[in-house]
Amino acid sequence: MAPKKKVKTVYVDLNANKKTFVAKLIGQKNSYDFSDIKLLRTLLSNEKARILIVIKAKNPSSIYGLAKILKRDFKSVREDIKVLERFGFLDFIEEKTGKRISHRPVLTIDKLNIEINI
């Protein structure tokens, strides 16, 4: 029997009862605050999804290598990666080659669940 693969799941909870964007939207008619949904859109942009897919599929050896695969500017890839790291989607492994240290991005999650309670 094959061993079960351990899956790390991240939950993003948007709940009207916790005064998130839904509660703010329902509460005041002329004043809308979409800060939580903007944060979620920032976190789950197409470019960040591409980053996660490329890291999983191609296992780049550095952030620079990831930027080359994505054909994007290094600085913008690094900024996106910092957001993903802050939310616990990925981490870095330091690898030393000669005098140079590179940071290899690795996924720390296998699954992302988003739950919206209204």
N, C-alpha and C positions, 0 to 999 in steps of 0.2 A: 504494500500500500504506500503510495507516494505521500510524503509529508505535506500538510496543508501550508499554503503560503500565507504568511502574516500580512495583513492589509492594514495600512494606516489611513484612517478616514478623517477628513477635516469637515466640520459642520459650520455652516454660516447660517445664523438664525436671525431672521427679520420678523419681529413680533409686534403687533399693534399694541399689545398690553404692556410692553416695555418702553413705551414712548419713542418708538423708532419712526421712520419716515411715514409709515401707514397711519400711526396715531396722530402725527403732526398734520397729515393731510386731512384726516377726518375731523380733527379738532377745530380748526379755524378756517372759515370759508375763503377769505381773501389773502391769506398768508400761507404759502406753501414752502416747506423746507424739504428739499430732496437730498440733503447731505448724505444720508445713509445709502440711498440708491446710487448717487454719484460715486461714492466710495466703492460700492459693489461693481459698478461698471468699470471703474478704474482698475480694480483688481482683476476683473475678468475680461479684459480687452482682447481683441483678436490677436494682437502682437504678443501678449503674455501667454495666450493659449499656444501660439506657434512656438514660443520659447520652450514651454513645457513638453510639447510633442517632440521637438528636435532633441532636447536633452534626453528624453526617454529612448528615442529611436537611434540617434547617432552618437550619443555619449561623448560630447566634445571634451577635449583635454584642457580647455581654458575658456575664459569669457571672450577673449579675442577670437579663438577658434569658433565659438558659438556665433559671434557677430559676423564672421566670414561666411559661415554656413547660411545664416539668415539674410546675408547681403544687406546688413544694416550698419549704421554708425556705432562704433564701440561705446561711446558715451551714452547713447539712448538705450542700448542693450543693457549696459551696467545699471542704469537707473531703473529699468523694468525689473531686472533681477533683484535689486535691493528691495523692491516692494514685495516680490514673491518670497524672498527670504524672511522679511518682517512678518509675513502671515504664516510662515512655517511650511511653505510648499517645497522649498529646496534649501540646500545647505552647500557649503564649499569644503573641498578637501584640498589642503595645501600640498603641492608637489614641487620638489626642488630638482631642477636640472642644472647642474653646474652652479653658477652663482645666482641664477634666476629662479624666482619662486612664482609658480602659477597657481591659480585657484580654479580647480575643476568643479563645475556645478553638478550636483547630484540631486535627484528627486528624493524627497522625504515622505511623500504621500503617494498613495495608489488610487485614491478615490476622493471626490469632493461632493458633498451633499449640500444643497441649498434648500432651506425650508422657510417658507413664508407663511406665517400665521396671521390671519385676518380676523 
